[in-house]
Amino acid sequence: MKRFEYTVKIYSVEELKERGVDIGEENNIVYACRPGGECEVHDVGTEQLDDLSGLLNEMGASGWELVELVFHQSGIVSFWKRETTARE
């Protein structure tokens, strides 16, 4: 029987900027959030995608599988899972 563990990783706006992912409109990633909290990504530049991919690949290299990525007003929230050793 497969067993999984789950984690949530939050990337703040400041952390993203330090890592080369600037989600400001002038830097190609444009996202808009509605009052209810739903957010959409509109324009993403190639360089921004490469930087974001590198950030996410770090978790993937540790065996985590990305389940969902959500853009939020305060940054990005990512949901991850990975298989654990089955215990009897």
BAFI-3210 file (N, C-alpha, C; in Angstrom, 3 decimals, decimal comma, padded with zeros to 6 digits):
// residues 88
n [1|2|3|4|5|6|7|8|9|10|11|12|13|14|15|16|17|18|19|20|21|22|23|24|25|26|27|28|29|30|31|32|33|34|35|36|37|38|39|40|41|42|43|44|45|46|47|48|49|50|51|52|53|54|55|56|57|58|59|60|61|62|63|64|65|66|67|68|69|70|71|72|73|74|75|76|77|78|79|80|81|82|83|84|85|86|87|88]
n.u [000,837|000,628|001,888|001,640|003,211|002,500|003,044|003,085|004,345|005,213|005,987|007,095|006,551|008,895|010,853|010,590|011,451|014,132|015,019|014,895|012,404|010,193|007,142|005,914|004,084|005,656|007,662|006,890|005,424|002,138|-000,456|-003,790|-005,931|-009,101|-011,646|-012,664|-010,519|-009,610|-007,120|-005,481|-003,093|-001,718|000,259|003,346|006,775|009,470|011,983|011,172|009,657|011,679|013,178|011,230|010,696|013,170|013,139|010,966|011,901|013,814|012,417|011,347|013,655|014,122|012,387|009,732|006,453|004,768|001,568|-000,299|-000,224|-000,571|-001,188|-001,034|-001,978|000,076|002,202|003,325|001,716|002,431|001,545|002,532|003,433|004,826|005,909|006,054|007,857|006,203|004,689|004,268]
n.v [-001,176|002,139|005,032|008,443|011,578|014,969|018,441|022,005|024,750|028,052|030,781|033,871|037,237|038,726|036,683|035,452|037,530|037,695|035,316|035,718|035,764|037,928|039,140|041,425|043,686|045,103|043,330|041,161|038,923|038,869|039,030|038,848|039,373|038,568|040,013|037,856|036,192|034,555|034,061|034,927|034,219|036,266|037,268|035,897|036,057|034,492|034,341|034,669|032,354|030,420|031,009|030,552|027,853|026,738|027,232|025,628|023,145|022,543|021,510|019,292|017,825|016,822|014,802|015,510|015,921|018,236|019,298|021,363|024,790|028,005|031,354|034,108|037,133|037,746|036,283|033,102|029,999|026,653|023,239|020,052|016,550|013,383|010,040|007,820|005,454|002,431|001,378|-001,317]
n.w [000,000|-000,925|000,678|001,473|002,184|002,917|002,170|002,526|000,851|001,158|-000,749|-000,201|-001,416|-001,144|-000,874|-003,362|-005,063|-004,276|-005,331|-008,012|-009,180|-009,926|-009,258|-010,070|-012,191|-014,058|-014,502|-015,979|-014,869|-014,328|-012,158|-011,019|-008,329|-007,072|-004,928|-003,455|-003,232|-005,298|-007,724|-010,808|-013,348|-015,804|-017,745|-018,418|-018,500|-020,334|-019,017|-016,385|-016,057|-016,227|-013,905|-011,932|-012,428|-011,712|-008,961|-008,146|-008,994|-007,115|-004,915|-006,197|-006,694|-004,236|-004,035|-003,907|-005,253|-007,199|-006,436|-006,561|-007,559|-006,435|-007,046|-004,970|-003,260|-001,501|-002,398|-003,545|-003,157|-002,687|-003,068|-002,080|-002,498|-001,488|-001,821|000,917|002,947|003,305|006,285|008,526]
ca.u [000,000|001,392|001,578|002,190|003,232|002,153|003,549|002,737|005,472|004,783|007,057|006,657|006,953|010,296|011,665|010,556|012,323|015,522|015,328|014,796|011,031|009,548|005,778|005,380|003,632|006,749|008,615|006,271|004,403|001,019|-001,555|-004,838|-006,712|-010,438|-011,918|-012,907|-009,258|-009,183|-006,104|-005,161|-001,846|-002,039|001,431|004,549|007,915|010,283|012,992|010,465|009,316|012,908|013,498|010,204|010,936|014,321|012,691|010,126|012,714|014,522|011,558|011,257|014,899|014,045|011,392|008,374|005,680|003,895|000,152|-000,980|000,494|-001,575|-000,682|-001,787|-001,542|001,316|003,242|002,892|001,537|002,547|001,156|003,424|003,321|005,825|005,649|006,854|008,021|005,036|004,933|003,272]
ca.v [000,000|003,374|006,072|009,726|012,694|016,196|019,675|023,252|025,684|029,404|031,648|035,258|038,131|039,060|035,505|035,283|038,546|037,291|034,163|036,093|035,679|039,162|039,024|042,739|043,840|045,551|042,237|040,149|038,066|039,697|038,257|039,670|038,656|039,099|040,181|036,548|035,496|033,829|034,806|034,429|034,682|036,738|037,319|035,383|036,085|033,282|034,366|034,450|030,924|029,675|031,214|029,859|026,411|026,385|027,233|024,448|021,948|022,236|020,598|018,058|017,075|016,181|013,738|016,043|016,100|019,396|018,980|022,577|026,046|029,059|032,709|034,829|038,523|037,830|035,446|031,853|028,867|025,400|022,034|018,975|015,227|012,401|008,706|007,452|004,021|001,814|000,753|-002,340]
ca.w [000,000|-000,995|001,656|001,067|003,106|002,212|002,753|001,847|000,829|000,817|-001,221|-000,052|-002,495|-000,920|-001,192|-004,812|-005,664|-004,002|-006,176|-009,416|-009,662|-009,494|-009,763|-010,382|-013,579|-014,920|-014,671|-016,833|-014,259|-013,932|-011,620|-010,442|-007,319|-006,831|-003,492|-002,845|-003,056|-006,489|-008,479|-012,139|-013,940|-017,153|-018,618|-017,764|-019,396|-020,389|-017,960|-015,126|-015,997|-015,926|-012,491|-011,147|-012,609|-010,885|-007,571|-007,935|-009,197|-005,876|-004,148|-006,972|-006,513|-002,921|-004,099|-003,792|-006,478|-007,107|-006,577|-007,007|-007,397|-006,352|-006,895|-003,953|-003,134|-000,719|-003,000|-004,178|-002,256|-003,441|-002,339|-002,510|-001,872|-001,877|-001,283|002,075|003,124|003,943|007,591|008,852]
c.u [000,887|000,910|002,290|002,259|003,025|002,773|003,078|003,947|004,936|006,013|006,550|007,144|008,435|011,218|011,715|011,484|013,790|015,964|015,185|013,415|010,300|008,159|005,108|005,063|004,766|007,764|007,989|005,306|003,314|-000,068|-002,530|-005,638|-008,045|-010,657|-012,148|-011,652|-008,774|-008,208|-005,856|-003,835|-002,150|-000,852|002,642|005,670|008,737|011,307|012,354|010,093|010,538|013,270|012,507|010,390|012,099|013,957|011,881|010,917|013,531|013,708|011,455|012,490|014,935|012,956|009,949|007,748|004,729|002,456|-000,613|-000,123|-000,534|-000,879|-001,612|-001,235|-000,213|002,442|002,646|002,785|001,603|002,229|001,915|003,068|004,507|005,512|006,586|006,970|006,823|005,461|003,870|002,732]
c.v [001,247|004,349|007,340|010,672|013,952|017,393|020,848|024,160|027,028|030,213|033,089|036,075|038,459|037,897|035,276|036,272|038,188|036,161|034,461|035,986|036,895|039,197|040,369|042,866|044,230|044,445|040,992|039,183|038,996|038,787|039,199|038,818|039,361|039,245|038,859|035,722|034,722|034,685|034,126|035,006|035,064|036,688|036,831|035,367|034,815|033,230|034,109|032,977|030,081|029,793|030,484|028,349|025,942|026,293|025,977|023,152|021,578|021,274|019,251|017,192|016,363|015,112|014,202|016,202|017,274|018,974|020,186|023,795|027,162|030,398|033,444|036,240|038,649|036,971|034,232|030,773|027,613|024,226|020,858|017,666|014,386|011,096|008,440|005,928|003,477|001,139|-000,254|-002,121]
c.w [000,000|000,071|001,216|002,256|002,281|002,925|001,908|001,958|000,372|000,438|-001,125|-001,237|-002,366|-001,279|-002,702|-005,502|-005,472|-004,920|-007,662|-010,014|-009,110|-010,101|-009,999|-011,862|-014,522|-015,199|-015,297|-016,167|-013,751|-013,392|-010,959|-009,477|-007,112|-005,326|-002,761|-002,664|-004,270|-007,278|-009,819|-012,597|-015,383|-018,101|-017,845|-018,797|-019,297|-019,268|-016,593|-014,971|-015,650|-014,453|-011,590|-011,243|-011,748|-009,420|-007,259|-008,099|-007,963|-005,018|-004,870|-006,803|-005,163|-002,874|-003,984|-005,161|-006,275|-007,366|-007,112|-006,705|-007,470|-006,181|-005,946|-003,858|-002,410|-001,283|-003,699|-003,099|-003,106|-002,526|-002,938|-001,836|-002,308|-001,165|-000,112|002,126|003,863|005,238|007,877|010,236]
res [m|k|r|f|e|y|t|v|k|i|y|s|v|e|e|l|k|e|r|g|v|d|i|g|e|e|n|n|i|v|y|a|c|r|p|g|g|e|c|e|v|h|d|v|g|t|e|q|l|d|d|l|s|g|l|l|n|e|m|g|a|s|g|w|e|l|v|e|l|v|f|h|q|s|g|i|v|s|f|w|k|r|e|t|t|a|r|e]
***
